[in-house]
Amino acid sequence: MVSNPVHGLPFLPGSSFRDPTKTAFHRSQTLGYRNGYAVVRRPTVGIGGDRLPVNQLSQAELDELANKASVLTYGQPKQAPPAEFIPAHVALDKKVFLESQGIELNPPEKMALDPYTELRKQPLRKYVTPSDFDQLKQFLTFDKQVLRFYAIWDDTDSMFGECRNYIIHYYLMDDTVEIREVHERNDGRDPFPLLMNRQRMPKVLVENAKNFPQCVLEISDQEVLEWYTAKDFIVGKPITILGRTFFIYDCDPFTRQYYKEKFGISDLPRIDVSKKEPPPVKQELPPYNGYGLVEDSAQNCFVLIPKAPKKDVMKMLMDDNKVLRYLAALDSPIPEDKDRRFVFSYFLASDMISIFEPPVRNSGIIGGKYLGRTKVVKPSSSVENPIYYGPTDFFIGAVIEVFGHRFIILDTDDYVLKYMESNAAQYSPEALLSIQNRVQKREAPALELENKQTKEDPGEQELEALIDTIQKQLKHHPCKDNIREAFQIYDKEASGYVDKEMFFKICDSLHLPVDDSLIKELIRVCSHGEDKINYSNFVRAFSNGPG
């Protein structure tokens, strides 16, 4: 334990005391200047002014240090080494001393040969280039000269195989072969330019090289007996490369000239390898099921999402709202069907037919729409090639078969005659004659009646004025296109008159406003006798044009 040198007490907390005589606690200055030079001085007093006991040497100690200056600088002197030892094999080297000692030696023997030393004594291997082949000369002579062949690889015998075209390049400078792919637009293949990179192709391998790992190691001359050369590529002959058999069918002009000069082959024909496409398979449609049109049903066999058949837009625009109307009777062995009458409407814009049966009271048959708009197939046509009824098939006396029901055309309206006159080239002379005769027969009694009424009835002007007034009043009333046909059905003699009882039944079935005062007056004017009514003048008031 360290004691306090002043008080003799241990230097512990609480046992030390401050010396009041010490007032300077700074560190002594160790640097100074002498003659303008910095001089280092060793401190002699410590903090607080106490004399430092270190660095205080006596004279005797200083003299001793002076005498040991060399030892302090260079260390202790080394002792001289002992005499050098010379071994016996060095001392007696090249000195022979054995016969004098009575020792007899065997005769000298040959020294054992060192294989490495003997190998180095052999003369250096000299390489002599054959006079008939010079690789450098081949490179300089045939540089940038390439034989080009056009070949096909036919793999159609395998599943999903196909016949593909390739270009084979043979480089004369180093006898290497390259196979390039031929791509076509939208062929669905990745645009890889090469099937095989440029390399020498072995033709015949040695017996032990069949299992050589060619995919990881390069084939050298030790594994190959024969390489492919230019004479192996002949137009018209197959060649097997990397397991694929290519058929060469053509080459470029340079290749033809080279073969002619090198091998004397001048007839390298171009072989036609294009395959004739098989005749198109006729698409057979399933049997028609009877629903809708054949064209609409066939669209389900052509595309996955069927579309409506294309329509003749020009025909629809030119023949819009043009309708040909015919009066027909049902040809049926049933007695109840003999008096039934039907109105055929042929729409020129779409070549469709609709059939309307005017209702008759107490007939037991509900009239109205008999057939909606549709195309009607002729019975003589086949399902695969349907032939539809056209406007030329309708004339008086013609038989129209609609889905197994036979109808006989009895009469037509005036528009049909006008249409037939403007398109007379489409109709047969018999059809035109039948229509004209029927119209003339129908107009003759009406004309005779009109002349008779003109003589007998001085109030014709009153009739025309009444018809004009009714037409103006019924301007916004729906047009009754079937009024005349309805009266003509029951006017079998085409006289232009019907019975009053039948007249009111027809008006009731057609919902005509017979209770109107003007209509009552018109019926009175059109009455002929007590039980007949002239319906020709009556229907003029309900038509949009001349009746």
KAHU-V907862 format. One record per residue. N is the residue number from 0. RES is the residue in one letter. SS is DSSP state (H for helix, E for strand, L for the rest). OMEGA is omega in whole degrees, -180 to 180 (none if undefined). Layout:
n:N res:RES ss:SS omega:OMEGA
n:N res:RES ss:SS omega:OMEGA
//
This chain:
n:0 res:M ss:L omega:-180
n:1 res:V ss:L omega:-180
n:2 res:S ss:E omega:177
n:3 res:N ss:L omega:-176
n:4 res:P ss:L omega:-177
n:5 res:V ss:L omega:-174
n:6 res:H ss:L omega:179
n:7 res:G ss:L omega:-179
n:8 res:L ss:L omega:178
n:9 res:P ss:E omega:-177
n:10 res:F ss:L omega:-178
n:11 res:L ss:L omega:178
n:12 res:P ss:L omega:-179
n:13 res:G ss:L omega:-179
n:14 res:S ss:L omega:180
n:15 res:S ss:L omega:-179
n:16 res:F ss:L omega:-179
n:17 res:R ss:L omega:179
n:18 res:D ss:L omega:-177
n:19 res:P ss:L omega:-178
n:20 res:T ss:L omega:-179
n:21 res:K ss:L omega:-179
n:22 res:T ss:L omega:-178
n:23 res:A ss:L omega:-179
n:24 res:F ss:L omega:-180
n:25 res:H ss:L omega:177
n:26 res:R ss:L omega:-178
n:27 res:S ss:L omega:179
n:28 res:Q ss:L omega:-178
n:29 res:T ss:L omega:179
n:30 res:L ss:E omega:178
n:31 res:G ss:E omega:-179
n:32 res:Y ss:E omega:177
n:33 res:R ss:E omega:-177
n:34 res:N ss:L omega:177
n:35 res:G ss:L omega:-179
n:36 res:Y ss:E omega:178
n:37 res:A ss:E omega:-178
n:38 res:V ss:E omega:179
n:39 res:V ss:E omega:179
n:40 res:R ss:L omega:177
n:41 res:R ss:L omega:180
n:42 res:P ss:L omega:179
n:43 res:T ss:L omega:179
n:44 res:V ss:E omega:180
n:45 res:G ss:L omega:180
n:46 res:I ss:L omega:-178
n:47 res:G ss:L omega:178
n:48 res:G ss:L omega:179
n:49 res:D ss:L omega:180
n:50 res:R ss:E omega:179
n:51 res:L ss:L omega:-178
n:52 res:P ss:L omega:-178
n:53 res:V ss:L omega:178
n:54 res:N ss:L omega:178
n:55 res:Q ss:L omega:-177
n:56 res:L ss:L omega:178
n:57 res:S ss:L omega:-179
n:58 res:Q ss:H omega:-179
n:59 res:A ss:H omega:179
n:60 res:E ss:H omega:178
n:61 res:L ss:H omega:178
n:62 res:D ss:H omega:179
n:63 res:E ss:H omega:178
n:64 res:L ss:H omega:179
n:65 res:A ss:H omega:-180
n:66 res:N ss:H omega:-177
n:67 res:K ss:L omega:-180
n:68 res:A ss:H omega:-178
n:69 res:S ss:H omega:179
n:70 res:V ss:H omega:179
n:71 res:L ss:H omega:-178
n:72 res:T ss:H omega:-173
n:73 res:Y ss:H omega:180
n:74 res:G ss:L omega:-179
n:75 res:Q ss:L omega:179
n:76 res:P ss:L omega:180
n:77 res:K ss:L omega:178
n:78 res:Q ss:L omega:180
n:79 res:A ss:L omega:-179
n:80 res:P ss:L omega:179
n:81 res:P ss:L omega:180
n:82 res:A ss:L omega:-176
n:83 res:E ss:L omega:179
n:84 res:F ss:L omega:-179
n:85 res:I ss:L omega:-179
n:86 res:P ss:L omega:-174
n:87 res:A ss:H omega:-177
n:88 res:H ss:H omega:176
n:89 res:V ss:H omega:-179
n:90 res:A ss:H omega:-178
n:91 res:L ss:L omega:-179
n:92 res:D ss:L omega:179
n:93 res:K ss:L omega:177
n:94 res:K ss:L omega:-180
n:95 res:V ss:L omega:-172
n:96 res:F ss:L omega:-163
n:97 res:L ss:L omega:-179
n:98 res:E ss:H omega:178
n:99 res:S ss:H omega:179
n:100 res:Q ss:H omega:179
n:101 res:G ss:L omega:-179
n:102 res:I ss:L omega:179
n:103 res:E ss:L omega:-178
n:104 res:L ss:L omega:175
n:105 res:N ss:L omega:177
n:106 res:P ss:L omega:-178
n:107 res:P ss:L omega:179
n:108 res:E ss:L omega:178
n:109 res:K ss:L omega:-179
n:110 res:M ss:L omega:179
n:111 res:A ss:L omega:-177
n:112 res:L ss:L omega:177
n:113 res:D ss:L omega:-177
n:114 res:P ss:H omega:-179
n:115 res:Y ss:H omega:179
n:116 res:T ss:H omega:180
n:117 res:E ss:H omega:179
n:118 res:L ss:H omega:-180
n:119 res:R ss:H omega:178
n:120 res:K ss:H omega:-180
n:121 res:Q ss:L omega:180
n:122 res:P ss:L omega:-180
n:123 res:L ss:L omega:179
n:124 res:R ss:L omega:179
n:125 res:K ss:L omega:180
n:126 res:Y ss:L omega:-179
n:127 res:V ss:L omega:179
n:128 res:T ss:L omega:179
n:129 res:P ss:L omega:-177
n:130 res:S ss:L omega:-177
n:131 res:D ss:L omega:179
n:132 res:F ss:L omega:178
n:133 res:D ss:L omega:-176
n:134 res:Q ss:H omega:179
n:135 res:L ss:H omega:178
n:136 res:K ss:H omega:177
n:137 res:Q ss:H omega:180
n:138 res:F ss:H omega:-178
n:139 res:L ss:H omega:-176
n:140 res:T ss:H omega:-173
n:141 res:F ss:L omega:178
n:142 res:D ss:L omega:179
n:143 res:K ss:L omega:175
n:144 res:Q ss:L omega:-173
n:145 res:V ss:E omega:173
n:146 res:L ss:E omega:-177
n:147 res:R ss:E omega:179
n:148 res:F ss:E omega:176
n:149 res:Y ss:E omega:-174
n:150 res:A ss:E omega:176
n:151 res:I ss:E omega:173
n:152 res:W ss:E omega:-176
n:153 res:D ss:E omega:-180
n:154 res:D ss:L omega:-177
n:155 res:T ss:L omega:179
n:156 res:D ss:L omega:179
n:157 res:S ss:L omega:-180
n:158 res:M ss:L omega:-179
n:159 res:F ss:L omega:178
n:160 res:G ss:L omega:-179
n:161 res:E ss:L omega:179
n:162 res:C ss:E omega:-175
n:163 res:R ss:E omega:-179
n:164 res:N ss:E omega:179
n:165 res:Y ss:E omega:174
n:166 res:I ss:E omega:-179
n:167 res:I ss:E omega:177
n:168 res:H ss:E omega:176
n:169 res:Y ss:E omega:-177
n:170 res:Y ss:E omega:-177
n:171 res:L ss:L omega:-175
n:172 res:M ss:L omega:-179
n:173 res:D ss:L omega:177
n:174 res:D ss:L omega:177
n:175 res:T ss:E omega:-176
n:176 res:V ss:E omega:177
n:177 res:E ss:E omega:179
n:178 res:I ss:E omega:-178
n:179 res:R ss:E omega:178
n:180 res:E ss:E omega:177
n:181 res:V ss:L omega:-178
n:182 res:H ss:L omega:174
n:183 res:E ss:L omega:-177
n:184 res:R ss:L omega:178
n:185 res:N ss:L omega:177
n:186 res:D ss:L omega:176
n:187 res:G ss:L omega:-179
n:188 res:R ss:L omega:177
n:189 res:D ss:L omega:-174
n:190 res:P ss:L omega:174
n:191 res:F ss:L omega:-175
n:192 res:P ss:L omega:-171
n:193 res:L ss:E omega:167
n:194 res:L ss:E omega:179
n:195 res:M ss:E omega:178
n:196 res:N ss:E omega:-179
n:197 res:R ss:E omega:-178
n:198 res:Q ss:E omega:174
n:199 res:R ss:L omega:-175
n:200 res:M ss:L omega:178
n:201 res:P ss:E omega:178
n:202 res:K ss:E omega:179
n:203 res:V ss:E omega:178
n:204 res:L ss:E omega:176
n:205 res:V ss:L omega:-174
n:206 res:E ss:H omega:-176
n:207 res:N ss:H omega:-176
n:208 res:A ss:H omega:180
n:209 res:K ss:L omega:178
n:210 res:N ss:L omega:-179
n:211 res:F ss:L omega:-179
n:212 res:P ss:L omega:-176
n:213 res:Q ss:L omega:-177
n:214 res:C ss:L omega:-178
n:215 res:V ss:L omega:-178
n:216 res:L ss:L omega:178
n:217 res:E ss:L omega:179
n:218 res:I ss:L omega:179
n:219 res:S ss:L omega:-180
n:220 res:D ss:L omega:-180
n:221 res:Q ss:L omega:-180
n:222 res:E ss:L omega:-174
n:223 res:V ss:E omega:174
n:224 res:L ss:E omega:-178
n:225 res:E ss:E omega:178
n:226 res:W ss:E omega:175
n:227 res:Y ss:L omega:178
n:228 res:T ss:L omega:-176
n:229 res:A ss:H omega:-178
n:230 res:K ss:H omega:178
n:231 res:D ss:H omega:-179
n:232 res:F ss:L omega:-178
n:233 res:I ss:L omega:178
n:234 res:V ss:L omega:-180
n:235 res:G ss:L omega:-180
n:236 res:K ss:L omega:178
n:237 res:P ss:E omega:177
n:238 res:I ss:E omega:-177
n:239 res:T ss:E omega:180
n:240 res:I ss:E omega:178
n:241 res:L ss:L omega:176
n:242 res:G ss:L omega:178
n:243 res:R ss:E omega:-180
n:244 res:T ss:E omega:179
n:245 res:F ss:E omega:177
n:246 res:F ss:E omega:-178
n:247 res:I ss:E omega:-178
n:248 res:Y ss:E omega:-180
n:249 res:D ss:E omega:177
n:250 res:C ss:E omega:-178
n:251 res:D ss:L omega:-178
n:252 res:P ss:H omega:179
n:253 res:F ss:H omega:179
n:254 res:T ss:H omega:178
n:255 res:R ss:H omega:179
n:256 res:Q ss:H omega:180
n:257 res:Y ss:H omega:179
n:258 res:Y ss:H omega:179
n:259 res:K ss:H omega:-179
n:260 res:E ss:H omega:-174
n:261 res:K ss:H omega:-174
n:262 res:F ss:L omega:180
n:263 res:G ss:L omega:179
n:264 res:I ss:L omega:-177
n:265 res:S ss:L omega:-178
n:266 res:D ss:L omega:175
n:267 res:L ss:L omega:-175
n:268 res:P ss:L omega:173
n:269 res:R ss:L omega:-175
n:270 res:I ss:L omega:179
n:271 res:D ss:L omega:-179
n:272 res:V ss:L omega:179
n:273 res:S ss:L omega:-179
n:274 res:K ss:L omega:177
n:275 res:K ss:L omega:180
n:276 res:E ss:L omega:179
n:277 res:P ss:L omega:179
n:278 res:P ss:L omega:-178
n:279 res:P ss:L omega:-180
n:280 res:V ss:L omega:-180
n:281 res:K ss:L omega:-179
n:282 res:Q ss:L omega:-179
n:283 res:E ss:L omega:179
n:284 res:L ss:L omega:176
n:285 res:P ss:L omega:-179
n:286 res:P ss:L omega:-180
n:287 res:Y ss:L omega:-177
n:288 res:N ss:L omega:176
n:289 res:G ss:L omega:-179
n:290 res:Y ss:L omega:178
n:291 res:G ss:L omega:179
n:292 res:L ss:L omega:180
n:293 res:V ss:H omega:-180
n:294 res:E ss:H omega:179
n:295 res:D ss:H omega:-180
n:296 res:S ss:H omega:-179
n:297 res:A ss:H omega:179
n:298 res:Q ss:H omega:178
n:299 res:N ss:H omega:180
n:300 res:C ss:H omega:-177
n:301 res:F ss:H omega:-176
n:302 res:V ss:L omega:-180
n:303 res:L ss:L omega:177
n:304 res:I ss:L omega:-174
n:305 res:P ss:L omega:177
n:306 res:K ss:L omega:180
n:307 res:A ss:L omega:178
n:308 res:P ss:L omega:-180
n:309 res:K ss:L omega:-179
n:310 res:K ss:L omega:177
n:311 res:D ss:L omega:-175
n:312 res:V ss:H omega:-179
n:313 res:M ss:H omega:178
n:314 res:K ss:H omega:179
n:315 res:M ss:H omega:180
n:316 res:L ss:H omega:-177
n:317 res:M ss:H omega:-176
n:318 res:D ss:L omega:180
n:319 res:D ss:L omega:179
n:320 res:N ss:L omega:176
n:321 res:K ss:L omega:-174
n:322 res:V ss:E omega:174
n:323 res:L ss:E omega:-176
n:324 res:R ss:E omega:-178
n:325 res:Y ss:E omega:174
n:326 res:L ss:E omega:-175
n:327 res:A ss:E omega:176
n:328 res:A ss:E omega:-179
n:329 res:L ss:E omega:179
n:330 res:D ss:L omega:-175
n:331 res:S ss:L omega:177
n:332 res:P ss:L omega:-180
n:333 res:I ss:L omega:-177
n:334 res:P ss:H omega:-178
n:335 res:E ss:H omega:-177
n:336 res:D ss:H omega:-176
n:337 res:K ss:L omega:-179
n:338 res:D ss:L omega:-179
n:339 res:R ss:L omega:179
n:340 res:R ss:E omega:-176
n:341 res:F ss:E omega:178
n:342 res:V ss:E omega:177
n:343 res:F ss:E omega:176
n:344 res:S ss:E omega:180
n:345 res:Y ss:E omega:-177
n:346 res:F ss:E omega:-176
n:347 res:L ss:L omega:-177
n:348 res:A ss:L omega:-176
n:349 res:S ss:L omega:-178
n:350 res:D ss:L omega:179
n:351 res:M ss:E omega:-177
n:352 res:I ss:E omega:172
n:353 res:S ss:E omega:-177
n:354 res:I ss:E omega:-179
n:355 res:F ss:E omega:177
n:356 res:E ss:E omega:179
n:357 res:P ss:L omega:-179
n:358 res:P ss:L omega:179
n:359 res:V ss:L omega:-179
n:360 res:R ss:L omega:175
n:361 res:N ss:L omega:177
n:362 res:S ss:L omega:-178
n:363 res:G ss:L omega:-179
n:364 res:I ss:L omega:179
n:365 res:I ss:L omega:179
n:366 res:G ss:L omega:179
n:367 res:G ss:E omega:-177
n:368 res:K ss:E omega:180
n:369 res:Y ss:E omega:179
n:370 res:L ss:E omega:177
n:371 res:G ss:E omega:-178
n:372 res:R ss:E omega:178
n:373 res:T ss:E omega:174
n:374 res:K ss:L omega:-177
n:375 res:V ss:L omega:-178
n:376 res:V ss:E omega:176
n:377 res:K ss:L omega:-178
n:378 res:P ss:L omega:-178
n:379 res:S ss:L omega:-178
n:380 res:S ss:L omega:180
n:381 res:S ss:L omega:-180
n:382 res:V ss:L omega:-179
n:383 res:E ss:L omega:-179
n:384 res:N ss:L omega:-176
n:385 res:P ss:L omega:175
n:386 res:I ss:L omega:-175
n:387 res:Y ss:E omega:175
n:388 res:Y ss:L omega:178
n:389 res:G ss:L omega:-179
n:390 res:P ss:H omega:-180
n:391 res:T ss:H omega:-180
n:392 res:D ss:H omega:-176
n:393 res:F ss:L omega:173
n:394 res:F ss:L omega:-176
n:395 res:I ss:L omega:-178
n:396 res:G ss:L omega:-180
n:397 res:A ss:L omega:179
n:398 res:V ss:E omega:-180
n:399 res:I ss:E omega:179
n:400 res:E ss:E omega:-177
n:401 res:V ss:E omega:176
n:402 res:F ss:L omega:176
n:403 res:G ss:L omega:179
n:404 res:H ss:E omega:-178
n:405 res:R ss:E omega:179
n:406 res:F ss:E omega:178
n:407 res:I ss:E omega:-179
n:408 res:I ss:E omega:-179
n:409 res:L ss:E omega:-173
n:410 res:D ss:E omega:179
n:411 res:T ss:E omega:174
n:412 res:D ss:L omega:-176
n:413 res:D ss:H omega:-178
n:414 res:Y ss:H omega:178
n:415 res:V ss:H omega:178
n:416 res:L ss:H omega:178
n:417 res:K ss:H omega:180
n:418 res:Y ss:H omega:-180
n:419 res:M ss:H omega:178
n:420 res:E ss:H omega:179
n:421 res:S ss:H omega:179
n:422 res:N ss:L omega:-176
n:423 res:A ss:H omega:-178
n:424 res:A ss:H omega:-178
n:425 res:Q ss:H omega:-174
n:426 res:Y ss:L omega:176
n:427 res:S ss:L omega:179
n:428 res:P ss:H omega:179
n:429 res:E ss:H omega:180
n:430 res:A ss:H omega:179
n:431 res:L ss:H omega:-179
n:432 res:L ss:H omega:180
n:433 res:S ss:H omega:180
n:434 res:I ss:H omega:-178
n:435 res:Q ss:H omega:178
n:436 res:N ss:H omega:-179
n:437 res:R ss:H omega:180
n:438 res:V ss:H omega:179
n:439 res:Q ss:H omega:179
n:440 res:K ss:H omega:180
n:441 res:R ss:H omega:-176
n:442 res:E ss:H omega:-178
n:443 res:A ss:H omega:178
n:444 res:P ss:H omega:-180
n:445 res:A ss:H omega:179
n:446 res:L ss:H omega:178
n:447 res:E ss:H omega:179
n:448 res:L ss:H omega:-179
n:449 res:E ss:H omega:178
n:450 res:N ss:H omega:179
n:451 res:K ss:H omega:180
n:452 res:Q ss:H omega:179
n:453 res:T ss:H omega:179
n:454 res:K ss:H omega:-173
n:455 res:E ss:H omega:-173
n:456 res:D ss:L omega:178
n:457 res:P ss:L omega:-178
n:458 res:G ss:L omega:179
n:459 res:E ss:H omega:178
n:460 res:Q ss:H omega:177
n:461 res:E ss:H omega:178
n:462 res:L ss:H omega:-180
n:463 res:E ss:H omega:178
n:464 res:A ss:H omega:179
n:465 res:L ss:H omega:178
n:466 res:I ss:H omega:179
n:467 res:D ss:H omega:179
n:468 res:T ss:H omega:179
n:469 res:I ss:H omega:179
n:470 res:Q ss:H omega:177
n:471 res:K ss:H omega:180
n:472 res:Q ss:H omega:-179
n:473 res:L ss:L omega:-178
n:474 res:K ss:L omega:-179
n:475 res:H ss:L omega:178
n:476 res:H ss:L omega:-180
n:477 res:P ss:L omega:-177
n:478 res:C ss:L omega:180
n:479 res:K ss:L omega:-176
n:480 res:D ss:L omega:-174
n:481 res:N ss:L omega:-178
n:482 res:I ss:H omega:-178
n:483 res:R ss:H omega:-179
n:484 res:E ss:H omega:180
n:485 res:A ss:H omega:178
n:486 res:F ss:H omega:-178
n:487 res:Q ss:H omega:179
n:488 res:I ss:H omega:-176
n:489 res:Y ss:H omega:174
n:490 res:D ss:L omega:-174
n:491 res:K ss:L omega:-180
n:492 res:E ss:L omega:179
n:493 res:A ss:L omega:-178
n:494 res:S ss:L omega:-178
n:495 res:G ss:L omega:-179
n:496 res:Y ss:E omega:172
n:497 res:V ss:E omega:177
n:498 res:D ss:E omega:179
n:499 res:K ss:H omega:-179
n:500 res:E ss:H omega:178
n:501 res:M ss:H omega:180
n:502 res:F ss:H omega:-179
n:503 res:F ss:H omega:176
n:504 res:K ss:H omega:180
n:505 res:I ss:H omega:179
n:506 res:C ss:H omega:179
n:507 res:D ss:H omega:-180
n:508 res:S ss:H omega:179
n:509 res:L ss:L omega:178
n:510 res:H ss:L omega:177
n:511 res:L ss:L omega:-177
n:512 res:P ss:L omega:-178
n:513 res:V ss:L omega:180
n:514 res:D ss:L omega:180
n:515 res:D ss:L omega:-177
n:516 res:S ss:H omega:179
n:517 res:L ss:H omega:180
n:518 res:I ss:H omega:177
n:519 res:K ss:H omega:178
n:520 res:E ss:H omega:178
n:521 res:L ss:H omega:178
n:522 res:I ss:H omega:178
n:523 res:R ss:H omega:-179
n:524 res:V ss:H omega:-178
n:525 res:C ss:H omega:-179
n:526 res:S ss:E omega:179
n:527 res:H ss:E omega:-176
n:528 res:G ss:L omega:-177
n:529 res:E ss:L omega:-173
n:530 res:D ss:L omega:-180
n:531 res:K ss:E omega:177
n:532 res:I ss:E omega:177
n:533 res:N ss:E omega:-177
n:534 res:Y ss:H omega:-180
n:535 res:S ss:H omega:177
n:536 res:N ss:H omega:-178
n:537 res:F ss:H omega:-176
n:538 res:V ss:H omega:178
n:539 res:R ss:H omega:-180
n:540 res:A ss:L omega:-176
n:541 res:F ss:L omega:179
n:542 res:S ss:L omega:-179
n:543 res:N ss:L omega:-180
n:544 res:G ss:L omega:178
n:545 res:P ss:L omega:-173
n:546 res:G ss:L omega:none
//
